């Protein structure tokens, strides 16, 4: 979408704030990709969970099966 009105400096066509909805592996990957590509504006990642993004598939297999500790599911170390 090319419309940048109210979301940044129209002179450079780049938004200065981005909101990523969904604190999943995909949401985290989107934020990391933006940073990796040089985006230096504000990034906000929101989700319904009270904890940081985690790796969901192993939750039902490894954690509930008592093979992993829940802390191992974190996709990134706490900041």
C-alpha positions in Angstrom: 0.0 0.0 0.0 1.5 3.3 -1.1 -0.5 5.6 1.3 1.9 7.0 3.9 -0.3 9.8 5.1 0.1 10.3 8.9 2.6 7.5 9.2 5.9 9.1 8.5 7.8 11.5 6.3 6.2 11.6 2.9 9.4 12.9 1.4 11.1 9.5 1.8 8.0 7.3 1.5 8.9 5.3 4.6 6.7 4.8 7.6 8.3 5.7 10.9 6.1 3.4 13.0 5.0 -0.1 12.2 2.6 -2.2 14.3 2.9 -6.0 13.9 -0.2 -7.8 15.2 0.5 -11.3 16.3 3.3 -12.2 18.6 4.0 -15.5 16.9 7.1 -16.9 15.1 5.8 -15.1 12.0 5.4 -11.8 13.8 8.8 -12.0 15.3 10.3 -12.9 11.9 8.6 -9.9 10.4 10.2 -7.6 13.0 13.6 -9.2 12.7 13.5 -8.9 8.9 12.6 -5.2 9.0 15.5 -4.6 11.4 17.8 -6.7 9.3 16.9 -4.8 6.2 17.8 -1.5 7.9 14.4 -0.2 9.1 15.2 2.2 12.0 11.7 3.4 12.9 9.6 2.3 15.8 8.4 -1.3 15.7 5.7 -2.6 18.0 4.8 -6.3 18.3 1.5 -7.1 20.0 -0.2 -10.3 20.9 -2.8 -11.6 23.3 -0.3 -13.6 25.3 1.3 -12.3 28.5 4.7 -13.8 27.6 7.2 -13.4 24.8 6.8 -15.2 21.4 7.4 -18.9 21.7 7.7 -22.0 19.5 4.2 -23.4 19.4 4.6 -26.9 17.8 6.9 -28.3 20.6 4.4 -27.1 23.3 2.1 -30.0 22.7 4.8 -32.6 22.1 7.9 -31.8 24.1 6.6 -29.7 27.0 3.3 -31.4 27.7 5.1 -34.8 27.3 7.6 -33.6 30.0 10.6 -33.9 27.6 11.3 -30.1 27.6 11.1 -27.4 30.2 8.7 -24.6 29.2 11.6 -22.0 29.1 13.0 -23.9 26.1 10.1 -22.7 23.9 11.2 -19.0 23.9 12.1 -17.9 20.4 14.5 -15.2 21.9 16.1 -14.6 25.2 14.3 -12.1 27.4 15.4 -8.5 26.8 
